Every structure is written in C-alpha cells, then in structure tokens.
Amino acid sequence: MHFLKNKTILGLICIFLSLVICFGITPLFNEAVGAKTEIVRVSKDIKIGEVITNSKVQIVTIGGYNLPSNVLKDKSNIVGKYATADLSKGDYILNTKVSDHPITKNEYLYDFYGSKRAISISIKSFAAGLSGKLEKGDIVSIIASDYGEFRETIIFPELQYVEVLAVTTSKGTDRIYGGTSDTEEQELPSTITLVVNERQSKLLAELEQKSKIHIAIVYRGKRENAEKFLLEQEQLMLKLEGNAGTELDESPE
C-alpha cells in the first residue's frame, strides 16, 4: 500500500473514480429516474364497493422511479372490478384496492370465530351516543346510570375499554364517515355494535334492560395505540376471572 503515499498516484486514482461516477454511474441513475411508464389513474371519484367503469379511470404516463410494484398499469385489470376502498380523483390504483367480487354487506362480521362476540346496544338519546359522533374503531367506556336498587351511575371494570365495530341507523344501515359531502345529511345512529367477550356481552344485555347507557369516548387514532387499551382491558378481565375463581374455591361446601 506504499503507492497510496504517492500524491501523484493518489490524485490519478481520484480522477479515475470521478470519471467513473460522472460518465458511468450518474447516467445510469439519471436514466432510472427519468424512465417513464404508463399506469392507470382515477379520473373520477370512486366509492368503496362501486363497480369501476372505464369512464372513471385513465391511462397516464409518469416517472417510474420509486413507483410501488403493485401499481396497476392495465385497464383490463381494473375495469369491471369492485373498489375495496374509496378512491379519489388523481389516485394511483394498487392491486389491493380492487376485487373480483363485490364487498359483502357487514363484511366485518366474518372476522368472528368464537372467541369474541358482537353485540349491539341502543342509543336512547342524542347525548347518550356522543351526539352522533361515534365511529368504527373508537375505544369507548360504557357508563350505566339509574342502575340497581340505589339508581347508581357506574362504569363496570369489564366495560372500561371497548371497541366500536359499527354505528347503525334505525334503517339498519351503517353510518359512513368521510364518504359523503358536508352538505349531505345523514340519519343519526340508533345503535352501536361493540366487540366483546362472553362475560361483557351478558353484562351489556343486562344493562340494556336495567339501566340507561351512555357512551364516553376514550381513544380515537392509530390502531397500535387502540390495541394498548384493548390489551389493558383483557388483562383486567383475566384478573376479574381469577378473583371469581378464588372466591369459588374459598366458598364453604
């Protein structure tokens, strides 16, 4: 490595590397950045569940650098299929945003396999249901007022953090948020559907008959944060079930 101590040789090496970068690597990079490709882009807003027609999409030429690999580039892979999400004018269309089959009504109910329950409770007043502002995915606390012999107001430990699965109007249709214009008035919800376990479902059924139910929102936001509240609720449920088992073991025969 003594030759590296020679300034002349070292200078020539630097010049050579500069030429390689300028005339070899840089043109290849610029070629990659400047490469063009045709993709399908949304030309008119498309609602979730809607059949995608030829009039609502167009072929455009754009730079292909850093483009997601699952962007659709052929209309034949899109037209006649169903949108699985709301698509706005100007959006690229990913293969995960279209389906060969129509979206099943109340599709979220197909995620239940026995460990969890879905149960609906009535919203008996405008205020009790958070003034119509509840949304799917909200983490809420269930408050029971006028409960029991002493007409108490209680938040049961089992119902501190519960997830909202759907918010439904009296006509049986789920409320849609962000899918309508500000001027399009929607009917107010009359029930909310919650994701619970068996013990929680029994308690909610009792409260529906024996108290006035109010819903207080605890969290709305990122899914990973919502999961923290649900995990805390699960841990509390395990503790409650453990205490119940201990009481049974200690009861006299």
Secondary structure, 3 states (H helix, E strand, C coil): CHHHHCHHHHHHHHHHHHHHHHHHHHHHHHHHHHCEEEEEEECCCECCCCECCHHHEEEEEEECCCCCCCECCCHHHCCCCEECCCECCCCECEHHHEECCCCCCCHHHHHCCCCCEEEEEECCCCCCCHHHCCCCCCEEEEEEEEECCCCEEECCHHHCCEEEEEEEECCCCECCCCCCCCCCCCCCEEEEEEEECHHHHHHHHHHHHHCEEEEEEEECCCHHHHHHHHHHHHHHHHHHHHHHHHHHHHCCC
